[in-house]
Amino acid sequence: MRYLSTRGDPARKRFCEILLEGLAPDGGLYLPERYPQVDTATLDKWRRLAYPELAFEVLSLYVDDIPLADLKALCAKTYTQEVFGTQEIAPLKRLEDGLCLEALSNGPTLAFKDMAMQLLGNLFEYELARRGEELNILGATSGDTGSAAEYAMKGKKGVRVFMTSPHGRMSPFQQAQMFSLQDANIHNLAIEGVFDDCQDIVKAVSNDLEFKRKHKIGTVNSINWARLLAQVVYYFAGYFQATKSNAEKVSFAVPSGNFGNICAGHVARMMGLPIDKLVLATNENDVLDEFFRTGVYRVRGSADTYETSSPSMDISKASNFERFVFDLLGRDAGTVKRLFGEELAKSGCFDLSADPAFALAHTRYGFVSAKSTHVDRVATIRDAHQRFGVTIDTHTADGLKVARHFVRPGVPMIVLETALPIKFAATIVEALGHEPDRPVQFDGIEDLPKRVTVLPADAAQVKAFVVAHLT
Ligand SMILES: *Cc1c(COP(=O)(O)O)cnc(C)c1O
């Protein structure tokens, strides 16, 4: 299996080459040259597998530069009951006939990002050891991504994490999760500024190519192909739990921000998993819903990016979306390059409404979409609590609200649960009048000693901190 860039760079790379890379050199995103096809006999066989074995089977179709025995061991080490809370890893919870939740949020940071990041941590450690190299991950977070990365990389050999976050702006629970880590290879940098300042610092450091090369600076952002691939597995796992035979179809409803999660669903569908609809849910930041309704992709400025009660979906542009558009346009890299490399840069917008390919988003690729607002979230959390006796988080509520528009008789609808409610307790209190349950391992987490350094919003000082902590 070789990987190509969505913008037409002629290079063809192998899995481990792109594992530690971000964007392709031409600014595109990596995708496999083709999607391996999974036939009915294979689905029958996979239906009986435990999660780590299923992960191994899916990964082995895309990874041919890690010996199979090693890949199998990495999957077995990653997807354990100890780390993810259950033997199923991603168990299905039935809400009512034809409607269920797939629990993806029982990993160490209580959000679905652990599903991929935990594997990434093990893959990084493996590949860095094999190369005899080190990696210093510099990131910016407003919450979920940073903590998932830290919990995946803590204690890993050859990796250090320097994670910037806006000082005093994360929820107390999120701060406690990150700052209570005492591992020597994890560094929390609270920046006196907002999230955009953190991102600007990361960009400024990454643009200093000399510094980046000399100090082996890398990232773990959501465009990493290995993260996407790890997420493909739970679409298969959800399908097998919701159906009895491969003649059945299911739909998935996915609370979306950067289009990473649902893009994995698209990959699973392209491989032949019998998915009827991919239901994309946005919050008030509805860039993606607008595209699937109108064919116009219009990125937002920071003034038009709202702070909502499902904050992990507060995005102004969807960093993984280019992958889907590449497939939608029949893998025409020239057009993708023009749209993403030129038109977006120039006008912040492109319009496919008049392109015959746009209709295929619905007909051939199964996408539908809608948006959900704060009022919807609160009502949905309340309704799910009253009728089903379950407490869902605000992002999952966006998914459930939108899913309801697209439920069809005979096609189970699987809503992906992307976080646990304790992470967003204030809105749960607003909806239900009481705090959500807290998993026992997080009792008193806010009182633990914190390991964090406060720095001004200044790239030079962040660089100096990194250099001072490389041993
Ligand atoms: C990251 C995140 C999302 C959005 O996922 P994308 O892959 O960016 O579309 C939704 N919900 C939660 C809780 C998240 O952490």
The ligand as an SDF file (V2000), in Angstrom:
LIG
                    3D

 15 15  0  0  0  0  0  0  0  0999 V2000
  -12.7580   16.3120   18.5420 C   0  0  0  0  0  0  0  0  0  0  0  0
  -14.1770   16.1360   18.9850 C   0  0  0  0  0  0  0  0  0  0  0  0
  -15.2580   16.1900   18.0750 C   0  0  0  0  0  0  0  0  0  0  0  0
  -15.0680   16.5010   16.6080 C   0  0  0  0  0  0  0  0  0  0  0  0
  -14.4330   15.4560   15.9170 O   0  0  0  0  0  0  0  0  0  0  0  0
  -13.7720   15.7260   14.4740 P   0  0  0  0  0  0  0  0  0  0  0  0
  -12.9750   14.5120   14.1930 O   0  0  0  0  0  0  0  0  0  0  0  0
  -12.9230   16.9660   14.6330 O   0  0  0  0  0  0  0  0  0  0  0  0
  -14.8870   15.9420   13.5080 O   0  0  0  0  0  0  0  0  0  0  0  0
  -16.5440   15.9640   18.5570 C   0  0  0  0  0  0  0  0  0  0  0  0
  -16.7620   15.7190   19.8660 N   0  0  0  0  0  0  0  0  0  0  0  0
  -15.7670   15.6680   20.7650 C   0  0  0  0  0  0  0  0  0  0  0  0
  -16.0830   15.4240   22.1980 C   0  0  0  0  0  0  0  0  0  0  0  0
  -14.4370   15.8660   20.3690 C   0  0  0  0  0  0  0  0  0  0  0  0
  -13.4470   15.8290   21.2700 O   0  0  0  0  0  0  0  0  0  0  0  0
  1  2  1  0
  2  3  1  0
  2 14  2  0
  3  4  1  0
  3 10  2  0
  4  5  1  0
  5  6  1  0
  6  7  2  0
  6  8  1  0
  6  9  1  0
 10 11  1  0
 11 12  2  0
 12 13  1  0
 12 14  1  0
 14 15  1  0
M  END
$$$$
